[in-house]
Amino acid sequence: MDPPYNTGNDDFKYNDKFNHSTWLTFMKNRLEIARELLRDDGVIFVQCDDNEQAYLKVLMDEIFGRENFVNCVAVKMSVAAGLKMSNKERRMIKIKEYLLVYSKNKDFKFANIDPLYVYKDKYEVERSDKYIENFDDDPLNWYFCSLHEAYNKYMLKNETKLEFVNRNYKRIFNHVVNASTKKNWEKLSDDDKQKYTNKVRYYNVDGSDYDYAYNDHVLIPYNPKILEGDMWCGNFAIGGTKSPEGRVEFSNGKKPEILIQRIIEISTNENDLVLDFFAGSGTTLAVAHKMKRRYIGIEQMDYIQNITKERLKKVIEGEQGGISKAVEWQGGGNLVYCELASLNAKFIEQIENCSNENELDNIYEALRKLAFIDYRADIQSDFKDLEFGALSFEEKKRILKKCLDRNMDYIPYADIEDSEYKIDEQTRILNKIFYKKS
Ligand SMILES: C[S@@+](CC[C@H](N)C(=O)[O-])C[C@H]1O[C@@H](n2cnc3c(N)ncnc32)[C@H](O)[C@@H]1O
């Protein structure tokens, strides 16, 4: 879930300025449903920032149970640069956000933690480091040079030492003295020493392919990766809109595909089901699609039409941005796009778009017959009285909207057969399949 962070920002296309308790209620309602929908061995990630993290943690403890708290991950989402520098003396610059992670059960395990192994960002050269020059030959015939020599001999133009080491890590060994064999070594005659020098014997210590003995020292292969914990410092900076991922522009809160890739990779397997009901530009859905997961995405704003849906169509056509190259995405697959059948929502839209009193009268007549009216309004008499007639056009619109019961914005499934709503046969069948009703 990537909900509005409640930053108080008015510039967003969606509401990001809730009163604090309204935001918590809004989240509570949605998290309770999320928990209900979650599989028994499932996991939920919710992204937020300093505005609500502490409160959201308490809320999620309550809903998911403290024993099901998995992690609070700090994700580096930006760098200290740009506009936010103007306040650098007042507070430290904010470059991280959080992922609150909860499971449904406490025996939860991640599906695959490999993506959490990341390349080290520096390489401390050891005096003893060796580089195998003829790695593809039989290990018995290997010969070495020092890593320093290898830099001079084999490093590509423009390559850094770290890049060289990461590219060649299988050929690089730090070796560790094996005390007992060292003693034996000293007992060897000079001839024998000569025989073994620069020769490698395969030394299968723990079943790994890369343990060898050299001059009776145990060679430990260089490991270029470390396990990243709950602080994710990769290149997760929000891409911005200059080179828009997924070939759609979405300036407020669009997440980078590699971040979602990591989440989906560690927590799901192919064909698992991913739910994102704050879809925005559809990053989660695009990534899930490219990673062969099934998904359901929901978005409230009309931009679902020309941003979210369009992005997914491009994915199906084989769009090559974001993680496509990494997962060798070639296109394919399909999706079903549905909209909730409007009831009161349709009237709200009509009232908002209405431009004259005549039209408003017609809407009012239709609304009396078909809309669901808030139980507190007495629409039959209120609207006939003189006081209402004397209101300004905008006031009338506001009051008409207020009379509508917002719990009935959409037609409930239970009323699908009601002839009044004229639901076609195809839609009825689709809904029965979706709700698994026979
Ligand atoms: C931070 S954005 C999600 C961005 C998305 N992860 C992406 O990468 O594009 C939050 C989304 O939640 C949606 N949303 C759903 N219900 C909302 C509500 N009641 N109030 C505000 N936003 C809501 C917004 O319309 C917005 O698209």
The ligand as an SDF file (V2000), in Angstrom:
LIG
                    3D

 27 29  0  0  0  0  0  0  0  0999 V2000
    1.0810    7.9510   -3.3180 C   0  0  0  0  0  0  0  0  0  0  0  0
   -0.0790    7.6360   -4.5610 S   0  0  0  0  0  0  0  0  0  0  0  0
    0.3350    6.0310   -5.1180 C   0  0  0  0  0  0  0  0  0  0  0  0
    1.4290    6.0580   -6.1520 C   0  0  0  0  0  0  0  0  0  0  0  0
    1.7780    4.7080   -6.7420 C   0  0  0  0  0  0  0  0  0  0  0  0
    2.4210    3.8350   -5.7810 N   0  0  0  0  0  0  0  0  0  0  0  0
    2.6840    4.8600   -7.9430 C   0  0  0  0  0  0  0  0  0  0  0  0
    3.8130    4.4030   -7.9450 O   0  0  0  0  0  0  0  0  0  0  0  0
    2.2350    5.4900   -8.9120 O   0  0  0  0  0  0  0  0  0  0  0  0
   -1.5620    7.4020   -3.6770 C   0  0  0  0  0  0  0  0  0  0  0  0
   -2.7880    7.0640   -4.5010 C   0  0  0  0  0  0  0  0  0  0  0  0
   -3.8440    6.6950   -3.6310 O   0  0  0  0  0  0  0  0  0  0  0  0
   -5.0590    7.1050   -4.2100 C   0  0  0  0  0  0  0  0  0  0  0  0
   -6.1710    7.1500   -3.2380 N   0  0  0  0  0  0  0  0  0  0  0  0
   -7.0980    6.1960   -3.0810 C   0  0  0  0  0  0  0  0  0  0  0  0
   -8.0270    6.5360   -2.2110 N   0  0  0  0  0  0  0  0  0  0  0  0
   -7.7210    7.7470   -1.7930 C   0  0  0  0  0  0  0  0  0  0  0  0
   -8.3400    8.6600   -0.9060 C   0  0  0  0  0  0  0  0  0  0  0  0
   -9.4960    8.3630   -0.3070 N   0  0  0  0  0  0  0  0  0  0  0  0
   -7.7270    9.8260   -0.7200 N   0  0  0  0  0  0  0  0  0  0  0  0
   -6.5860   10.1450   -1.3510 C   0  0  0  0  0  0  0  0  0  0  0  0
   -5.9730    9.3260   -2.2080 N   0  0  0  0  0  0  0  0  0  0  0  0
   -6.5380    8.1500   -2.4290 C   0  0  0  0  0  0  0  0  0  0  0  0
   -4.7120    8.4450   -4.8310 C   0  0  0  0  0  0  0  0  0  0  0  0
   -5.6580    8.7790   -5.8160 O   0  0  0  0  0  0  0  0  0  0  0  0
   -3.3140    8.2010   -5.3640 C   0  0  0  0  0  0  0  0  0  0  0  0
   -3.3440    7.8410   -6.7200 O   0  0  0  0  0  0  0  0  0  0  0  0
  1  2  1  0
  2  3  1  0
  2 10  1  0
  3  4  1  0
  4  5  1  0
  5  6  1  0
  5  7  1  0
  7  8  2  0
  7  9  1  0
 10 11  1  0
 11 12  1  0
 11 26  1  0
 12 13  1  0
 13 14  1  0
 13 24  1  0
 14 15  1  0
 14 23  1  0
 15 16  2  0
 16 17  1  0
 17 18  1  0
 17 23  2  0
 18 19  1  0
 18 20  2  0
 20 21  1  0
 21 22  2  0
 22 23  1  0
 24 25  1  0
 24 26  1  0
 26 27  1  0
M  CHG  2   2   1   9  -1
M  END
$$$$
